[in-house]
Amino acid sequence: MSKRYLDCTASEIQRMTGRELAESIAGSEGRVLVCETIGSVRPMLGDVTNAEFASAMGADMLILNLFDVNAPVIQGLPDVSREDTIREVKRLTGRAVGINLEPLEPDAASAVETNGEWNLTSGRAATVANARKAIEMGVDFIVLTGNPGVGVTNVAITHTLRKFREEFGDRIMLIAGKMHAAGILAESGENIIGENDVSAFAEAGADVILMPAPGTVPGITMEYIRMLVSCAHRLGKMTMTAIGTSQEGADTSTIREIALMCKMTGTDLHHLGDSGYVGMALPENILEYGKAIRGVRHTYHRMASSVNR
């Protein structure tokens, strides 16, 4: 069994395959914190990337949202070639780094009017070509999900999962699901994800199934998510509960309450979204969430461990 991610150094994380990454997360028993950041907006600290800031506050893993593989932008990053953008983020943070790719149903445009702020560019679409380019750029995992208004359906996620798993095997860890409706009203509230979706994602090859954190989406309770987590675990899959409703910018007491509810569901990974203001969760919430799920020892260990180890 791989060393648990909770204790891994930057060099150990760097050497992991997709399968080893998944095994090391499983060994951490629900104490892995994943933070989403946006690199295309001005960083909260100006000349320091949001990815570095989130890492400094205790994030174990990073997701780069709105990352276009054809036009990669991470503001605050030192000057590097476009193809080395991901590798530079990994070098500076010492974390496993993934990106969101957004699936649409085969041969179909978005079924909804896309919110202009989140307008899906070609380099963010969940195509095999984009996934291959992301892997060549050094990503450790890919998240198949949908941003607000993009119109990503669970059918599209399942179809894309199957293609990616067939194409890339165990080279890359795949996370799949939705943290909000992503513009599909028929898949809102409890209809965002159900047992049938969990089974479909598992069968199609997901390593981790993403679902809303309790208390973030109307009707999503701790008991409901607990049921879905148990379903995923029976199928041999991990889960990630996600805060994708801007509550990553709520007060710290709300964050601690959500964190403990997520812990009680039995989830394997805990996700904080990128909209404290815009670009990343509030730094104090990253710290508080980490302390709630793993205590100060593991939180400060992650914060203090040098990327040169």
N, C-alpha and C positions, 0 to 999 in steps of 0.2 A: 504493500500500500504506500502511496506517496506521502511525504511529510505534509502535515496539515498546513493549510495556507496561512492560518493564524500565526504560525511561527516561521514562515519562510522569509528569507532575505531577498533582496533585489536580484542578486545573481541566480538564486534558485528559481525564482519566478521567471526570469528571462529564459531559462533552459527548458521550461515545461512545454510539452505537447498539449493539444486540446484535451486528450484523454487524461493526462496527468493533472492538468488544471482542474478538471471536474472532480477527480478523485481527491485532490487536496482540499477542495472546498467542502466536499462531503465529510471529510474527517474533522472539519472545524466546528461541527455541531451547532449550526445556526448563529455563528458569530462573525460573519463576513459582511462588511459594509461596502456597498457599491454606490458611487456618486457619479451623477450625470453632469457634464459641463458642456457649454457651448463655446467654441473657439472663435467663431466668426464675429462675436460682439466684443466690445471693449472690456478687458478683464477688470474685475473689481479692484485689483491693486495696480492697475495701469500697465506696468511693465513686467508683471509676473503673470503667467498663464493661470486661468481658473483651474486647470488640471493640477498644477503645482500647489495652489492654495488649498484645494480640496484634499490633496494628499497630506499636506502639512497638518490639517485638522483631524486626520485619522482615517481617511478613506483607504480601503484595502484594494479596491479595483475601480477603474474609471471607464465611463462610457462617454464617447465624444458624440454629441447630438448635432444634427444638421451638418455633418461632415460629408463633404462632396469628394469622392475619390478622384474625380476629374479636375477638381479645382480646390485642393486642400488648403484651408486657412485656419491657423491657430494664432490668434493675436497674442503678442507678448513673447512668442517663441523666438529664439535666436535665428538668424538667417541660415536656413538649410535648404537643400534641394527639395522640390515638391514630393519626390518619392521617398524622402527620408523624414517626412513630417511626423508620422506615427513613431518611428524609431527614436526621434529626438524627444518626444513626449515621454516615452518609456525610459530613456536614458536619464531624463531630469527628475522623474518621479519614482522610478523603481517599482512601478505597479504593473499589473496586467491591464492592458488597455484594449477596449473594444469599441465598435461603432454601431450605430443604429442604421439598418437598411430597411426600406419600407416597401412591402409587397403590394402589388395590385393584381387583381384577377387576370388570368391569361387573356391576351387579346382584347382587354377592356380598359377604357379610361376610368378615372375615378368616378364613383357613383354619386359623389357630392360636389358641391361647389367648394373648391379649395380655398381656405383662408390664405390670403395673400402673404401674410407674414411667414407662413410655413410652406409656401408653394414648393411642391416636390420637383427638385431639379434632377436631371438625368443621372448624375453621379451619386444620388441618394437612393435611387430605386434598387429594389432587391433583385437584381439580375445576377446570373452566374458570372458574367463578365466583371461586374462591379465587385462581387465577392472575391473573385480571383485576384483582382487588382488590390483589394484591401489586404488579403493574405500576403501578397507579395510585398506590401508596404509594412507588414509586421504586426497586424492586429492579432490578438490572442483569442478573441471571441467576437461573434456577430450577434446582434440582437435584432430579431425580426419583429417589428412593432410599428405603430402608426402615431405620427404627431397630430395635434389638433386639426380637424377639418380635412385631413388628407384622404380619408375614406378607405382605410385599410380594413378588410374583413377577415374573419377567422378562416374562411375558405381560402383566401389568398395566402395567408400565413402557412396553412397546412400544405398547400401546393408547393410553395417556395421551399419550405423545410425539406420536403422529399427530394426536390431537385438538388439542393445544396448538400444533403447527406450523401446522395448517390455520387455527386461530383467530387466531394472533398474528403469523404470518409471521416476518420478521427483526427485529421490535421487541425481542425478548428472546433472549438466549443460553440454550440448553438443554443441561444436563449430565444424563446418565442412566446408571444402573448400580447395582451394589451392592458395598459394601466388606466385607460379611460376609453370612451366610445370611439375616439378618433374620427368623429363625424358621422358615424353610422348609428342612427337613432334606434334601429331595430336591435342593435347590440350595445344598449346602454343599461345602466344599473346592473342587476343580477345577470342580464343577458350578455354582458361583456365576455364572460367565460362561465361555462358550466362543465359538468362531468364529461359530456360528449366531446367538448373541445379539448379538455385535458387528455382524453384518450386519443383523439385524432392527432394532437401535437406529439404525444409520446410515440405513437405508431409511425409518424412521419420522420422521426429522428431527433427530436429536441433532447438536449441534455438537461435543460432547465426550462421550466414552464413559468412564465411571468403572469402575475395576477395583481389586481389592485390591493393595496394594504387596507385592512379594516378601518373604517371611519373616514376613508378618502372619497369614495364614490357613494352616492345615495343608494341605500339598501345593501351595501356590502358590509356585513357584520363579521365579527371574529369567528362565530360559529360556522358561517357559510364558507369562509376561506379555510378554516380548519378542515372542513369536509373535503374541499378540493385538494388541499395539501396531502391529506391522507390518501386520496385517490391517486395522486401523482406518485407518492412514495410506494404504493402497492404495485405500481407499474415500473418501479425501478428508476424513477426520474426525480430530480431535485426541483425546488421551486424558488422563485424570487418574488417577494411581496414588494410592491412599488408605490411610492408616493409621486404621482404625476399630476397633481391637482393644485399646484402652487402652495400646498400646505408645508412644503419644505421651507416656506417663508413665514410659517406660523410662530407662535411663542414657544419657548423651550418646554413648557409643561405639556402642551399639546403634542409635541414631538415625542416626549418620553412616553406619553400614554399610547400613542400609535405604535411606538417601538415595542412596548411590552405586549400589546395585543398581537403584533406580528410574531413575537417570540412564542406566544401561546398557541399560535396556529401550527407551529412546528416547522416554519419555513427555514430554508437553508441559506438564503441570501436576503439581505435587506437593502432596498434601493431608495435613494433620495434623488429627486428630480433636479432640474436646472433653473428653477424660477424662484429663488429667494427674492431677488429683484428680477434680474434676467442674466443668465450665464452660469449660475451655480446656486446651490442651496445656501442659506445663511450659514456662515462658518461656525457660529455657536451651535447651530442645530446639528451639524455634522459631528461636532464634539459630543454633544449631549446624547445623540442617538447611539454613538459608539459606546459611551459609558453605560448606557441603559442595557445594551445587549451583551456586553463582554467585560464591564468593569474598567477601572482606571488602569490596572496593570497591563492588560492587552492593548488598551487604547493608547496609552503613553508609549508602550513598546513600539507600536506601529509608527507613531509620530516621531519617535526619537531615533529609530534605526536608520543609519546612513544608507543612501543609495549606492555607496561604494562597497558595501558589504557583499 
